[in-house]
Amino acid sequence: MKDFFTGLQFLTRIRLVKQTDWSPASFGRSVKYFTLVGALIGLILAGLNYFLSQLLPAHVLAAVIVFAGIAITGGLHCDGFMDTADGVFSGRSRERMLEIMKDSRVGANGVVAFGFLLLLKYSLIVDMTPTLLTTALLIMPVAGRTAMVICITAFPYARPEGMGKAFAQYAGRSTLLIAVSIAVAITILLGIQAAISAGGAVLTGMAAARYFAKVLGGLTGDTYGAVTELTELITLLLFVIQ
């Protein structure tokens, strides 16, 4: 449970216990529970949709859900998405891209990319019926965190040091198997449409991760967040077009 709470309290703003051990090893051990954290986020978002769908117009509900997703995570993955867009699309050298991504300031590429991401998420949510949206919201964060775990365990880290390196270094060999097993179990419970959407989204996320790794010489904490956001977006898209 300690490792689960480490992952929960790093990936979200949910605080259930007082955390004193934030060592690199504790971060690494928590990775196997990231998909379970995703399931908890999905339950919160699906619950919001269930209780508010009868009270709010569809466009207002969509805005609330998009905002709630950001609020729950504290914008952690959004920040990584913007930093990745700024660096990867800068047209600079690999070393300069990594420097740009480390800069706390957000550039034009990041702002435009993030605005487009929000617009697409909002539009896809509006286009779904409440029942379909409930299922999509349940599986979307699970797919996103599954993609993140694969990024951490299957790709090299691009920097000699950094917070993301702790995840990659201490995750352990069984991490991917445990995380994927949790994700598969959750997906089976939600049905074939959820399986197709989540599976297709994770594959798309891996394609993005391979591109980032090729450009940057590996992945970083920022690209983990970017892949998570892209995977969530594709999950919603596949629900809409099925």
NORBELTA-V638606 format. One record per backbone hydrogen bond with DSSP energy under -0.5 kcal/mol. CO is the residue of the C=O (numbers start at 1). NH is the residue of the N-H. If there is no record, write none. Layout:
# NORBELTA-V638606
<<CO	NH> <CO	NH>>
This chain:
# NORBELTA-V638606
<<1	5> <2	6> <3	7> <4	8> <5	9> <6	10> <7	11> <8	12> <14	16> <17	19> <18	20> <20	22> <23	27> <24	28> <25	29> <26	30> <27	31> <28	31> <29	32> <30	33> <31	34> <33	37> <34	38> <35	39> <36	40> <37	41> <38	42> <39	43> <40	44> <41	45> <42	46> <43	47> <44	48> <45	49> <46	50> <47	51> <48	52> <49	53> <52	55> <52	56> <57	61> <58	62> <59	63> <60	64> <61	65> <62	66> <63	67> <64	68> <65	69> <66	70> <67	71> <68	72> <69	73> <70	74> <70	75> <72	13> <73	76> <75	79> <76	80> <77	81> <78	82> <79	83> <80	84> <81	85> <82	86> <83	87> <84	88> <85	89> <87	90> <88	91> <93	97> <94	98> <95	99> <96	100> <97	101> <98	102> <99	103> <100	103> <107	111> <108	112> <109	113> <110	114> <111	115> <112	116> <113	117> <114	118> <115	119> <116	120> <117	121> <118	122> <119	123> <120	124> <121	125> <122	126> <123	127> <125	128> <129	133> <130	134> <131	135> <132	136> <133	137> <134	138> <135	139> <136	140> <137	141> <139	143> <140	144> <141	145> <142	146> <143	147> <144	148> <145	149> <146	150> <147	151> <148	152> <149	153> <150	154> <151	155> <156	219> <162	165> <162	166> <163	166> <163	167> <164	168> <165	169> <166	170> <167	171> <172	175> <174	178> <175	179> <176	180> <177	181> <178	182> <179	183> <180	184> <181	185> <182	186> <183	187> <184	188> <185	189> <186	190> <187	190> <187	191> <188	191> <191	195> <192	196> <193	197> <194	198> <195	199> <196	200> <197	201> <198	202> <199	203> <200	204> <201	205> <202	206> <203	207> <204	208> <205	209> <206	210> <207	211> <208	212> <209	213> <210	214> <211	215> <212	216> <213	217> <213	218> <219	158> <220	224> <221	225> <222	226> <223	227> <224	228> <225	229> <226	230> <227	231> <228	232> <229	233> <230	234> <231	235> <232	236> <233	237> <234	238> <235	239> <236	240> <237	241> <238	242>>
